[in-house]
Amino acid sequence: MHRATRLLTFMSLWYFCQANLEGPFLFFGPKSLEKYRRPALKSLDQDDLMKIYGEQAAIVIFNNQDSMPLSSGNFPRLRKMLEGQTTLVLPQDFLDVHPDYISNETQVLTLQGPWSERDAQMTETFARLQDIYGPGRVLGVLGNYDI
């Protein structure tokens, strides 16, 4: 019974953490994202999301936990890092398919603290994963958690 309670608690926490990631989303990293570019304000469907996730060696989701909208002025290191990356902006409010369903190599990092710390968390984590899996083999996803 104790094991079942722990499993239920874990599943509830997992669902809570996954369900609250909201858009718009910034996908960045691999050049393969270029083939998924869409006209402004057009969302990606479930099949395309599954293809994007399946093409990656690793995925890191940055969950910005703040009610203030994201601004490039708050993330100078990320902005500089993105100059060498392919980016894709998705206007949708939610992702139809979460990367955890497709890739076992998915990490979720909740960003908290001052903007400078969040900026460092994102750039250092993404760089570390690229060192492990190789350049162009890691997908970064930046979303927001509206509190």
N, C-alpha and C positions, 0 to 999 in steps of 0.2 A: 504494500500500500504506500509506503514511504517513497518508493521508487516512482510510482505512478504520480504522486503529488509533485515530485521534482520535475518530472517530464511535463506535466500540465503547466507548471509554473514557467518552465523554460519556453514552451511553445507559446504561452500567452505573452511573455516578454518579447519573444522573437516577432510575433505578429504585431505587437504594439510598435516596436522599433521600425519594422518594414512598412507598416501602413501609413506612417506619418510623413514620409518623404514626399515633398510636393515640388512642383515645378514653378516656373520654367526650369529646364535643366540645361546644363552645359556638359557636353560630352567632349573629351579631349584625349589626344594621344595618337593612336595609329593612323597611318595614311589611308587605311581601308575605310575610314569614316567618310572620305570624299564621295564615295559612290552612293551614300545615303543622304546627301545634301538635298534639301527640299526648298521650294519657294517659301518666302517669308510666311510665318504663322501656320504652316502646314505640319501636322503631327506625323510621327512614325507609327505604323501599325504594329501589331503584336508579332507578325512574322519577321519584319525587318529588325525589331528589337532582339528577337531570338537569334537572328543571323549575326548581328553585331556582337552580342555576348559570346556566341559560340566561336567567333574568330579570334578571341583574345586568350592569351596565356594567363592573364590575371586581370581582375577588375577591382578598383578601389572606389568606394562611394563616400563622398564627403558630404555629410549631413550638417548643414549650417543651422545651428540651433539658436535662432534669433528672430524676433518679429520685424527687425529692420531689414529692408531689402538689400540685396547684395549690391556692392558698388566696386568697380575696378580700382577706385582710389584707396580702398581698404586693403587691397591685395597686390602691392607692387611686385613682390617676388613671383606670385602666380602669374601676373600679367606678363612679366619678362619671360618666364618659362614657357608660356603659351605662344610666344612669338615663333618658336621652333616646332610647334605641334599643330596637327590638324584639329579643327574644332567644329562642333556641330551644336547649334542651339535648338532645343526642342521647346516649343511654346506650351505643350500640354501640361495640365495640372498634375497628372499622375502617370506613372509608367504602367502600362498594361501588363508587363511581365517584369518581375524583379530579377536582377542578375543571379541571385542565389538559386533560382530554379534551374539555371542552365550551367553555371560554372561553379565548381568546387573551390576555385581560387578567388573567392570574392571576400573582400574586407569592407566593413562599414566603420567609418571613423566619424564620430560626432564631434563637431567643432564647437568649442566653448572658449571663453576667456576673451581677452582683448583681441582686436583685429590683427595685430602684429603676430600674436601667437597662432591664430588660425591660419594666417598666411604661411607661417613657418611649418605648421603641421602638414598642410597640403603639399607644399613643395618638397619638403624633406621625405615624406612618405612616398610620394610619386617617384622621386629620384631613387630612393632605396629599392622600390619594386622594379624599376627599370634596370638597376644594377643586377638584380636577381634574375629577372626573366628576359632581359634584353630590350634595347631601344625599339620602340614601335610595337611592342607586344603587350603593353599595359593600357587598359582603358580607364580613364578617370571620369567620374560622373559627379558633378556638383549639383546638389539640390538644396532645398530649404525645408526646415521644420518650423512651421508657424505655431508659435506658442501663444 
